[in-house]
Amino acid sequence: MDAIIWENNHLRLLDQTKLPGSIEYIDCDNYRIVAEAIKRLSVRGAPAIGAAAAYGLVVGAKQIEATNRKTFLEKLEAISGELGATRPTAVNLRWALERMMMRVSTAPEQDINELLGMMLEEAHSIYQEDVQSNRRMGEYGQELLGVGARILTHCNAGALATAGYGTALGVIRAAQEKGKQVSVFADETRPLLQGARLTSWEMVQEGIPVTLITDNMAGYLMAQKKIDCVIVGADRITANGDVANKIGTYGVAVLAKYHNIPFYVAAPLSTIDMCLSAGEEIPIEERNPQEVTHHGGQPMAPEGVQVWNPAFDVTPNSLVTAIITEMGVVYPAYVENLAKICGKNTK
């Protein structure tokens, strides 16, 4: 199931808010439709929103009325800003838009149609590179899993959250393809139930054994010695290896540490933000209180109750056993080793 489709010069996004009940696509003939789809989580997952935003910028560029390169780029920068403001935590969004803008702003061509062609090529590259990096990540990550491994995952980091294949679920897919007969326990992931609605659905589609649990069952499951490792994705990783991921990840990591269970993070290099030194610098998105007080349009809490609804939390690097990337598995010390794998010099 493709979350992002560019076909016949047109962008379509799978509306993941409708899953698993129905499969519906959003036709995006306006960049603001793309921005709204990202904001309301119709498309979600750090790599996926990066790729969607890249295509969204192409959609926006096609809407621009300009007779010269300078005006075109000025208007394109404004569109990039709108798309980039939709979700502050996932660094892939900013990374993809900056890459798109760099490609077109440094090109010497003056013809706007030529610039549009370059932008579409770059968006295709971002999409295709993500699929390829996910498969490489899966190959590296599956080596960490034994035959019959029982894996706990939180939220959704599969094909739906990427351009294809997946990060955390990509590792699981790769292990299954190697005949390792792994199985998955999926946290439901409140308040929007991405684990229940999306991860469970993906695993069922793949024929990988999956058991759904509520978020507050994870600790007891570990105490029963039914989990061999935890694998999650990430929305941003700082230079010291602190990890921002869906709210609830930090609690799972604490439980894994207590029970001596490896806690792995699978993410592409584009999710590593070497500009931020530690997790406290990551902007954490807070979302609509109704996501907590309501479900399916029905109230679940008394009217007027105060709500705190951060979309993400930060897991400190001390709780992370290893970070799985498309360039290999990174172990502590993260400051030095992430710098090396990202091609940075720490001196």
N, C-alpha and C positions, 0 to 999 in steps of 0.2 A: 504494500500500500504506500503510494508516494504522497508525502505531505506537501511537496512543492512541485508543481508542474508548469513548465514553460513550453507551450505548444502553439504553433501557428501565430507566433509573435504575440502571445497572450499569456498572462499569469493567472494560475488557479491555485488556491490554497485549500487544503483539507481543513474543514472546520472541526477541530478536535474537541470542541465543547459538545458536539453532538454524539461523539463516540461513547460507548459502543452501540448505542441505540440505532444510529443511522449513519450512513456514509454520505456526506454532503460536501460539495466544494464551493468556495467563494470565488466568483469571477472578479478579478481586480483590474478594472480599466481606469482606475484613478489611484494615485499613490496614497491618498488619505484612506482609502479602503484597506490598503496594506497596513498602514499605521494603526488603524483601528483593530484589524485582525491580530496584530502583534500585542496591542495593549489589552485586549479582552481575552487573550490566550487561545484564540482560534488556531494560531500557530504559536508553538512554544518550544522551549529547549534552546539553550544557548547557540549551538551551531545552526539550528534550523532558522532562528530569527535573524541570524547574520546573513544566511543565504537569501531568506525572504526579503530582507531589507535591501540587499544588493539588487535583486530583481525589481523591488519596489522603486528604487532610485531610477532604474531604466524606465519604468512606467511613468514616473514623474517627469523624466527628461523628455519623453514623447509628448507630454502636455505643454511643455514650455513654448511660449511664443517669443522668439528672439530672432533678430536678423544678423547678429554678430556674436562672436565667441565670448567676448567679455560679458555681455548681458546674459548669455546662456549660462555661463559658469556662476555668475552671481545668483541667479534664480535656482540653479541646481544646488548650490551651497545651502540655500534656505530650505529646500526640500529635504536635504540630508539632515539638517538640524531638526526638522519635525519628526522624521523617522527615528533619529537617534534619541529623542526625548521620550519615546514610548516606554522603555524599560531601562532603568538606570543601572541595574546590578550586572547583567550579563555583558561581559566585555566583548564578546564576539560581535554584537550589534555595532558597537563603535568601530571595532577593528575592520569589519566588512565595509562600512560606509567610508572610513578613511582610505581604505585600499581603493575603493571605486573612485573617490575624488582625486586621489593621487594619480591614478591611471589617466584620467581625462584631463586634469589640470596641467600635467607635465607633457602631454602630447603636443607636438608642434602644429598639428592640423588645425585649420581655421574653419573648415566646412562642418556644419553642425551634424549633418547626416553621417559623416565619417566618425565624429565623436560618439554619436549614438551607437554605431556599430562596434566601436571599441568598448563601450560600456557593457554592451550585451555579451561580448566575448569575455570580459572580466567577470561578469556575474556567472556565466557558465563555468569559468575556471574555479571560482569559489565553490560552486556547487559540486563539481566533479572532484576537486581536491579533497573536499570533506568526506565524500564516499570512500575515496582511496585511503585517506588517513584513518578512517574508522576501521577499515579492513586490516590495515597494518597494526593498529592498536589492538584489535582482536587477536591477531597472531601472537603479539608479545604477551598480552594479558592471559591468554588461555594456558600458557606455560606455567602460570602460577596455580592452576587448578588441577587437582588430582581427579582420578576416575571416581565418578559418583559424588562429586562435590555438591554440597548443599549450600546454596548462596542466598543471602538476604540482600535485597535491594530496596531502595527508597526513592519514591517518585518515579518518573519515567525518563530513561536515558537510552531509548531505543531508536529505531528507524524513524519514528514519529517526531523525535526531538532533534533530528539531524537531517542532513540531505539524504541519508540512507544508511542502513545497516545498524548504526548505533554505537555509542561509547561503552557504557557499562553493559548494556544488553548485547552489544557487539562482541564483547569478550565472552559472554555466555553463549552466543550463537557460534562463535569460533570453536569453543570447547565442544559444543554439541556436534559440530561438523567433523571434529577429530574423533568422534565416537566415545567421548568421555562420559556420556550418560549423566550429565549434571541435572540438577533440579533447582527450582527457584522458590523462595518465599518472598512475596511481594507485600510490603507495607501498603496499606490503603492510601496513605498520604493525604491527610486532611489539611485544609478544609475542602479542596477541590477534587480530591480522590483520583489524582493522576495514576497512582499505583493500581487502584482498583479498576478504573475505567480503561487505562491505556496500557500499562505494563502487563497486566493479566491478559488483556485482549491480544497484545502482540505475542505473548508466549503461547497462548492457545492456538493462534494462527500458525505458529511455527512448530507446534507439536512438542514443545518443551514442557515437561511437567512443572506446574506452578500451583502453589498454595497461597491463597489470599489470607492475610491476617490484618487485624486492626493495629494501628500504630502502637497502642499500649500493650501489645502482646510480645513485642520483640525481646524484651529482657527475659521474660519467662521462657521463651523459646530457646534463647541462648543458654539459660540455666539448665534446660533439659538436654543440652548437648546435641541439638538438632541443626546447628549452624556451623559450617566450616569456615566461612569467610563472608565478609560484606563487600559488595562492589556498588559504588554510586558514581554518578556523573558530577559535573561541576558547572557553575555559571561564571565563576572567576576564581583564579588561583593567584595569590600574590607571590612576590619574589622569594618569600621565606617558606612557602608551601602551605600557608593558611588557605582554607578552601571555603568559598561561599557556595552553598547548594540549597535546595528546597528546604524550607523550614521543617525541622524535625531530624535533619541529618546529624546535627551536633549531638543530640540525645542518643542516636544510634551509635555514634562513634564512641561516646563515653561508655555505653554498655559493652561494646565490643572490646574496649581496652580492659574493662574490669574482668571480662570472661576470657581474656587472652585469645581473642579471635582477630585474625588479620583484617584490617580495614583498608580497602583499596579504593582509589579514586581514578576513574578513566576519563581523560579529557585530551583534546587536541592542543597543540602548542598555541593556537589562536586564543585559547581560554586562559593562558598564563599571562598575567599582566605584570611585566617586569617594572612598570612605572610605580607600582604600589609596593611598599616594603613589607606590610603586614596587614592582617585581616581587619583591624580596626579602621583602616582607611577605605574600606569598600563601602560604597553607598548601598544601603539596604532599602529596597522598595517596600513601601507599605501600601496595601491594597484596600479595596472597598470593604467596609465592615459587614456588608450583606453577604459576602462570601462565607462568613462565619455564622451569622445569625439565620441565614436561610439556606435551603437546599432544594433545588428544583422548583424555586419560586415559593416554597412553603416555609413559614417561620419555624425555627427550632429553638428560639430564645425569647425571653420577654421583651416587649417593645421598650425602647429607651435604655437598654443595658449598654454600658460602655464596652468597646471592643478594641483590642490591639491585634493587628493583622499584618505582621511582617511576612513577606513572601519567602524570605531566605534567612538562614542563620550562617554563622561562620564556625567552622571546625578548625581548631588550632593544629598546627603541624605536628605537635607531639602525639596526636591521636591517629595520624595518618601513617600506615605501614609503608605504602609506596604509591607513587603516581604513575599510571600507565599512559604513555603517549605514543604517537605514531613513530617516534624516534627511539623508543625503548622504554624500559621501566626505570623510573627515577626513585632512588632511595635517599634517606637522610645521609649527609647534611644537605637540606634542600637549598639553602642559600647558594652554596657552591655548585651543587649538581644541577639545579634548574638553570643557573646562569650558563653553565657549560652547554646544556642541551639546547638552550635558546640562543646560543651563539653570542652571549654577553661576556664581558670581562668584569669581574668583581673588583679588580684592583683599582 
